[in-house]
């Protein structure tokens, strides 16, 4: 599904936290780069007001782009601190034997410092499939904390990247120029009151569980703003 979509970037949707209560939330942005190989992170310069965090080996990927992260965090099992680290970088070192992945440590650091809009690169793929699942769980954790996180992954050379986010008791509204496919899955347990509007296959107040993939391979309709809503529960949205 990922190779067919034509969504240009992660700004193609509006994300509303606690949509059931219609609250408006202004969120500070954080960009995190992990150690999994990625062609998606291609920023050439830092953006004002954005917090840049390198999760362990993600420092090397930032360095290739000429980006100096604000924070370098992890157990450094995939990065040697013997290399020259600029003094302006805040280095936070954790033991190898720990409960959190380096990506989770980076996300928790961002949340603790008030950043509620998080973009993850280099957190899918690589040799460890379990780390990709851990990234999905990290997205769930972020949604449960009332924040937004989007993970960007490689679909293969010459193809558009794919995106994954999690929503809890809230909604996503995509822009009308989105094309290609998307999937909606329960992040665990039962999701109640799931609705999909302005898509090829719509749902109305449905129950979605983690044991049946009813939400796989839906399609955007160009010119219409697709909307995904869950009243109670957490959904993963792949697009």
N, C-alpha and C positions, 0 to 999 in steps of 0.2 A: 504493500500500500504506500510506503513512504516515497518510492521513486516517482510516483505519478503526481504528487501534489505540487502546487506552484505558489505556495505562500512565501513571500519574500523575506519576512523577518518576524520577530516576536512582538511587533507592535500592531499586528493585524487584528487584535481583539481588545475589547474592554473587559476588565476583570472587576467584578463587584463583590466585595467581601460582605458577608452577612446580608445577602440580597433579600432574605425573607423580611428583614427589618428596614431595608432600603437605606442603609447608612452610607454616607460618603466618607471615604478614607483617602487621605493624601499620604503617599508612601515614598520614603527615600530609597534610592536604587543602589544595589550592590551587584558586582560582577565577580563570579568565582570561576577559576580555571583549575580543573583537576589534571591528573597525570595521564589519563587515557589519551591515545593519539587522536587528534582532531584537526580537520581542515576548516572547521566552522569559525574558530576564533581568529578573526582577521583585522582586529582593530589596530590602527596605526598610531593613535595617540589617545591619551586619557581624556575622558569627558569630565567637565567641571561638576562637582557635587556627587560624583559616583565613587563608591568605595570599591577598590580593587583588591581581591584576596587571592593569593596563590595557595592552593592546597597541595603541599608537598611537591611532587614532580611537576605540577602545573606551573611552577616558577620558570622551568626551562621553556615552556611554550609561550609564556608571557615575554620572556627575555628575547626570544626569536623575533617577536613583533616590536621590540623596542619599548615594551611597556614595563615600567617599574611598579610592582604592586605596593599597595599601602601596608599590607600585612602578608606575611609568609607563615603558614601554620601547618602542623602535621607532626608525624613521628619521624619523618625524614628517612624512611626506609628506601625511598626511590630518589632521594636527592642528598648529595653530600654537602654538608655545610662548610666543607673545607674550601669550596669555591668562593670567590669574592662576592659577598653580599653587600650591596650599598647600605650605608649607615642609616639612611632615611627609612628603610624598611623595618617595620616592627616584626620581630621574629618571636613566634609563640611555639615552643617545642613541647610535645607530649610524648610519653613513653610508648614504645611499640605495643606493649601489652595493655590494651585499653578497650573500652566498650564501643566507642564511637569510631566510625570511619573518618578519614581526613576530610572528606566532603561534609560530613555531618558536623565536624568540629568547626569548619568554615561557616556553615550555615548558622550554627548556634552563636558564633561570634558576631555575625552580622545582625542577628535578631537581638542579641544582648545590647548592641550599640544603636538600636533603633531603626535598622534598615528592614523594610517590609516588602520590598520589590526586588527579588533576587533572580539573576540569570546564571545558569550553570553551563559551563563548557567542559569538555574533556572528562565527562562522568559516565559515558556509555562506551561499550566496546572494550577493546583490549583483550587480554587473556583470561580475565576473570568475569564470567557471566554473573556470578553471585554479586559482584560489585555493581553491576547494572541494576539488579533487583534492589540492592541497598540504596541506589539512587532514587528509585521509585518510592521506597519507604521514607527517604529523606524529604521528598516532595509531599508525602502524606503528613509527615511531622510538621512541615512548614504550614500547610493548610490548617492543621489542627491548632496551630499557634495564631491563627487569624491573619497570616501573611500570604503573599503570593510568591511562587517560585516556578520558573520555567527552565527545563533542561533541554539543551540543544544537542542533537546527535547527528553523526554522519550517516548518510544513506548509501554512500559509495561515490567513487570518482565521477565527476560530471553530473551528479544528481543533486537536487535540492536537499537541504538538511531536514530532519524531522524534529518536532517539538513535543514535549510532554509536560503537562502540568497537573495539579491536583486541586480540586475544589471541594470545600466542605460547607454544606448548608448555604450554598451561594450559586452564582451563575457566571457564565461567560457569554459575551455577545461578540461574534466575529464580524469583521467588516464585510461589506457587500462584494468586494473584489476577490475574496478567497475562493480558491478552486481546489479540486482534488478530493481526497478522502480524509475522513477522521473516524476515530473509534472512541467509544466511551465504555469504561469498565469499572466495576466496583473495586475500590482499593482494599476491600476486606469487609466481610459481613454483608449486611443488607442495606441498600440505599433505597429510601422511600421517597415517593413523589418526584420521580425523574421525568423531566419533560424535554423534548427536543423539538424546536420549531424552525421553520424555513429551511429544512434540509430535504434530501431525497426521501429519507425514511424518518418520519416524525414519531414521537412518543408523547403520550399524555398521561401524566400522573402515574407512571409505571413503577414497578419494583424491580430493581436490578441487583443481582447477587453475584458473589465472587465465584460461583460454581457453574455459571452458564454465560457464555460470551455473546449475549444478544446484541450488544452495542458495537460489534466489529464491522468495519468497512461501510460506514455511511458516507454520504457525499455532500459537499457544499453545492449550493445552487448560485451561480454567479448572478449578482444583482440583488441578492437577498441576504439579510443579516441573520446568519444561523445563530440560534440561542440554545444553550444547554443549561439546565437548571436542576438542582437537587434540593429538595426540602429538608431531608434528614439523611446524613451519611456523607461519605467521601468518595468522590469519583476520580479516576485517572482519565485524562483526556489526551489522546494521541492525535496529532495532526501534522 
